[in-house]
Amino acid sequence: MTTEQLDGEVRALIAAERPDGRRSYRVVQWATGNIGGRALRAVIQHPDMVLAGVYVHSPEKAGRDAGELCGLDDIGVTATRDIDEIVALGADCVIYAPLATDLDELCLLLASGANVVTTRTDFHRAGSLDPEIRARVEEACRRGGTSIHSTGSSPGFVTEALPLVLTSIQRTLDGLTIEESADLSHRDSPDLLFEVMGFGRPPAEYNERRVSALQDSFGPSLHLVADALSIRLDSIQSIGEVATARRRVQIAAGTLEPGTVAAQRVTVSGLQDGRPVLRFRATWYCTADLEPAWTVHATGWHISVDGDAPLDVDIRFAVPLERIAAVSPSYTANRAVNAVPFVCEASPGIRSTVDLPPIVAMLGT
């Protein structure tokens, strides 16, 4: 059955309100990796959501129960690799969490009438998109009467929602810096650390593509905050740095030899007249014994606001390092799930943090 074949009676059932007057949203989870699997669990347990379907890429996951895929009891919803089956569900929203964005499938979902919340970083600011891609996505939203919103913990919460709150008590702003720190010494993911991130390699092999990738991910957030605060940004600039291990270091993922990359730092800056006004800096490290010496912070975020009401805010993840990998997906997945009602009620188009009301979690039954 296609979306067009859903008659008025079925559509009325989809949009039906609960007896207490609160709306119930039918949600599809797209992809069930670290983030998607955590989002799937949250949707199943959410008081105002009904899991309509699950899309998976792996043949090994197809046909399995959604509950099994996220560590819960079976719930009677079976995962599929057939996009037509997903479209035919007529869901209110799809939580789109693949490793890479497929524009064809994304536009198909939007045009079919399904709103999209995505943990992909492509749509944080419509004005930062390639004009052709923006036009294509907006046309799909127009056809389906739908909206799409990119969110997560970082970028998202810490680069948009939190800065907008902290600057709400300022009347002048000389600078705002968001620092993200991650101690990866207990992260038992050799492929991620050594192959993807390049730890344990000679400094000369540091991949500058990682710097440009972070600019693409975080630059739109800085632009979005600047737009909201009526601050002019002339350009976005990114700088990458590395520090090496002073001596052999054993971490959960393997061994770092002396002189190999043991820490990385990328700074993305929004410049005005050559001066950084808004900055995001990510520091990932596997040891604090570095050459050159760096001051590294515990895993979490530090936000400093230089204005007429100065602020210095530390947010630490209150989790032992050996449990960070198990807990950290919630920081991104939960915000995406909590955004679903707000995106479903938004006007059609690419909707940013500024376009939506503040995301408030519905925690009660």
C-alpha positions in Angstrom: 0.0 0.0 0.0 1.4 3.4 -0.9 0.9 6.6 1.1 -1.6 7.9 -1.4 -3.7 4.8 -0.8 -4.2 5.5 2.9 -7.8 6.5 3.2 -9.2 9.1 5.5 -10.2 6.5 8.1 -6.6 5.2 8.4 -5.2 8.7 8.5 -7.6 9.7 11.2 -6.4 6.7 13.2 -2.7 7.7 12.7 -3.4 11.2 14.0 -5.7 10.1 16.8 -5.3 11.7 20.2 -5.0 9.7 23.4 -7.8 9.8 25.9 -5.9 12.3 28.0 -5.8 14.7 25.1 -2.1 14.3 24.2 -1.2 13.3 20.7 0.5 10.0 20.0 3.1 10.0 17.3 3.8 7.0 15.0 7.6 6.9 14.5 9.9 4.9 12.3 13.5 4.3 13.4 15.9 4.3 10.4 19.1 2.5 11.1 20.0 0.8 14.4 23.7 1.4 15.0 25.0 3.0 18.3 22.8 6.1 18.0 19.9 4.5 16.1 19.7 1.6 18.5 19.5 3.9 21.5 16.9 6.0 19.8 14.9 2.9 19.0 14.8 1.9 22.6 13.7 5.4 23.6 10.9 5.5 21.1 9.6 2.1 22.3 9.6 3.3 25.9 8.2 6.8 25.1 4.7 7.5 26.6 3.6 9.5 23.5 5.1 7.5 20.7 4.2 4.2 18.9 6.9 2.5 17.0 5.5 2.0 13.5 8.5 0.4 11.8 12.3 -0.1 11.7 14.5 0.2 8.6 17.9 -1.6 8.7 20.7 -1.9 6.2 22.1 -5.3 7.3 20.6 -8.5 6.0 21.3 -10.0 9.4 19.0 -7.6 11.1 16.1 -7.8 8.6 13.2 -9.8 9.9 14.2 -9.5 13.5 12.0 -7.9 16.1 12.6 -4.3 17.0 12.8 -5.1 20.7 15.5 -7.6 20.1 17.6 -5.1 18.2 17.8 -2.7 21.1 17.9 -5.1 24.1 14.2 -5.2 25.0 11.5 -7.9 24.8 9.9 -8.5 21.5 7.2 -6.0 20.6 5.8 -7.4 17.4 7.4 -4.9 15.0 9.7 -6.4 12.5 12.7 -4.7 10.9 12.8 -4.4 7.1 15.2 -3.4 4.3 12.4 -2.4 2.0 11.9 1.4 1.8 8.5 0.9 0.1 7.3 -0.9 3.2 8.5 2.0 5.4 6.8 4.6 3.1 3.5 2.6 3.2 3.4 2.9 7.0 2.3 6.5 6.8 4.3 7.3 9.9 4.3 10.8 11.4 8.1 10.9 11.7 11.3 9.0 10.8 14.3 9.2 13.0 17.0 9.1 10.4 20.3 7.9 11.8 22.4 6.2 9.0 26.2 6.5 8.6 25.7 8.7 5.6 22.9 10.7 4.1 21.2 9.3 1.0 19.5 12.3 -0.6 17.2 10.1 -2.8 15.8 8.1 0.1 15.6 11.2 2.4 13.6 13.1 -0.2 11.3 10.1 -0.8 10.5 10.0 2.9 9.8 13.7 3.1 7.7 13.7 0.0 5.7 10.8 1.2 4.4 12.7 4.2 6.9 11.6 6.9 8.6 14.3 8.9 12.3 13.6 9.6 14.5 14.1 12.6 18.1 13.3 11.8 21.3 12.9 13.7 23.1 13.5 10.5 24.7 17.0 10.6 23.7 18.1 7.1 20.6 20.2 7.9 21.5 22.3 10.9 21.2 25.5 8.9 19.4 25.7 5.5 21.6 28.6 4.4 24.8 26.5 4.7 23.5 23.9 2.2 24.5 23.6 -1.4 21.7 25.6 -3.2 20.7 22.6 -5.4 20.5 20.3 -2.4 18.5 22.8 -0.4 16.0 23.3 -3.3 15.5 19.6 -3.7 14.9 19.0 0.0 12.6 22.0 0.3 10.6 20.8 -2.7 10.2 17.3 -1.1 9.0 19.0 2.1 6.5 21.1 0.2 5.2 18.1 -1.6 4.8 16.1 1.6 3.8 19.0 3.9 6.8 17.9 6.1 9.8 19.3 7.9 13.3 18.0 8.6 15.5 18.9 11.6 19.1 17.9 12.3 20.0 17.6 16.0 22.0 15.7 18.6 24.3 16.5 21.5 27.2 18.0 19.4 26.5 19.6 17.1 23.0 20.5 18.4 22.5 20.8 22.1 25.9 22.2 23.1 26.6 24.3 19.9 23.1 25.7 19.5 20.5 25.3 22.3 22.9 25.9 25.2 24.7 29.0 23.6 21.3 30.6 22.9 20.3 30.1 26.5 23.6 31.4 27.9 23.6 34.5 25.7 20.0 35.3 26.7 21.4 37.2 29.7 24.0 39.2 27.7 23.7 42.6 26.1 27.2 42.6 24.7 29.2 39.6 23.5 32.9 39.7 22.8 33.3 36.0 22.4 31.8 32.6 23.1 33.9 29.4 23.1 32.6 25.8 23.3 35.2 23.2 24.3 34.5 19.5 23.9 36.9 17.1 25.6 37.0 13.3 25.3 39.4 11.0 27.1 39.5 7.9 24.8 42.0 5.8 26.8 39.2 3.4 27.9 37.5 3.3 24.5 38.0 -0.3 23.2 37.4 0.5 19.5 40.6 -0.1 17.6 39.1 0.6 14.2 37.7 3.9 15.3 40.8 5.2 17.1 43.5 3.8 14.8 41.9 3.6 11.4 39.3 6.3 11.4 40.8 8.9 13.8 44.5 8.2 13.1 45.8 7.7 16.6 49.1 5.8 16.8 50.3 7.2 13.4 53.2 9.6 12.7 52.1 13.2 13.0 52.9 13.8 9.3 50.0 11.4 8.5 47.4 13.4 10.3 44.5 13.6 7.9 43.4 17.2 7.2 40.1 15.9 5.9 39.1 15.5 9.5 39.5 19.2 9.9 37.3 20.1 6.9 34.8 17.5 8.1 34.5 19.2 11.5 34.1 22.6 9.8 31.3 21.2 7.7 29.6 19.7 10.8 30.1 22.6 13.2 30.4 25.7 11.0 26.6 25.8 10.3 25.9 25.7 14.1 28.2 28.7 14.6 26.5 30.5 11.7 23.1 29.7 13.1 23.9 31.2 16.5 25.4 34.2 14.9 22.2 34.7 12.8 20.0 34.4 15.9 22.1 37.0 17.8 22.4 39.3 14.7 26.2 38.9 14.7 28.0 39.2 11.5 30.4 36.4 10.6 32.8 37.1 7.7 34.1 33.5 7.5 34.5 30.2 9.2 38.1 29.0 9.8 39.3 25.6 11.0 42.7 24.6 12.4 43.9 21.1 13.3 46.7 20.3 15.8 48.2 17.0 17.1 50.3 16.1 20.1 52.3 12.9 20.4 52.9 10.3 23.2 56.1 11.0 25.2 56.4 7.3 26.0 54.7 4.0 25.1 51.1 4.0 26.3 48.8 1.1 26.6 45.1 2.0 26.1 42.0 -0.2 25.8 42.2 -0.1 22.0 45.9 -1.0 21.8 49.3 0.5 22.1 50.6 4.0 21.2 54.3 4.2 20.5 56.4 7.2 21.5 56.2 10.0 18.9 52.9 8.9 17.4 49.6 10.8 17.6 48.1 10.6 21.0 45.9 13.7 21.0 44.1 15.8 18.4 42.5 19.2 18.6 40.4 20.9 16.0 39.2 24.5 16.4 36.3 25.9 14.2 36.0 29.6 14.5 33.5 32.1 13.3 35.5 35.3 12.4 34.5 38.9 12.3 37.1 41.4 11.1 39.7 38.6 11.5 38.8 38.0 15.2 37.1 34.8 16.5 33.7 35.7 17.9 32.2 32.2 18.1 34.4 29.1 18.5 34.0 25.3 18.8 37.1 23.3 19.9 37.2 19.5 20.1 40.1 17.8 21.9 40.3 14.1 21.8 43.2 12.4 23.7 44.4 9.0 24.8 46.9 10.2 27.4 47.7 13.4 29.2 51.5 12.8 28.9 51.9 14.7 25.7 54.5 16.4 23.5 54.0 19.3 23.4 52.3 19.6 26.7 48.6 20.2 26.5 46.2 21.0 29.3 43.4 18.5 28.8 40.1 18.4 30.6 37.9 15.6 31.8 35.4 14.2 29.3 32.6 16.8 28.8 32.0 20.4 27.7 33.3 23.7 28.9 31.6 26.9 27.7 33.0 30.3 28.3 31.0 33.5 27.5 32.9 36.8 27.4 30.3 39.5 27.6 28.8 42.0 30.0 27.5 39.1 32.1 30.6 36.7 31.9 30.0 33.0 32.3 32.2 30.0 32.7 30.3 26.7 32.6 31.6 23.1 33.0 29.5 20.1 32.1 31.0 16.8 33.0 29.7 13.4 32.0 29.2 11.8 35.4 30.1 8.3 34.1 33.2 6.2 34.7 35.5 6.2 31.6 35.0 2.5 31.1 31.3 3.1 30.7 31.4 6.2 28.5 31.0 4.2 25.3 27.9 2.5 26.6 26.3 5.7 27.8 27.3 8.4 25.3 24.9 7.4 22.5 22.1 8.6 24.8 23.3 12.2 24.6 22.6 12.3 20.9 19.8 9.9 20.5 17.6 11.3 23.3 17.6 14.8 21.9 16.5 13.4 18.5 13.7 11.5 20.1 12.6 14.4 22.2 12.5 16.6 19.1 9.9 14.5 17.3 6.7 16.2 18.5 8.1 19.6 17.8 9.2 18.7 14.3 5.9 17.1 13.5 4.1 20.3 14.5 6.5 22.6 12.6 5.7 24.2 9.3 7.1 22.5 6.2 10.8 22.9 5.4 14.2 22.7 6.8 13.8 23.6 10.4 16.7 24.7 12.7 17.0 25.0 16.4 16.0 28.7 16.1 12.9 27.8 14.1 11.6 25.3 16.7 10.4 25.9 20.2 12.8 24.8 23.0 13.0 21.0 23.0 11.3 19.8 26.2 11.4 16.1 27.2 8.1 14.4 27.9 9.1 12.1 30.7 5.8 11.3 32.4 3.3 8.6 31.5 
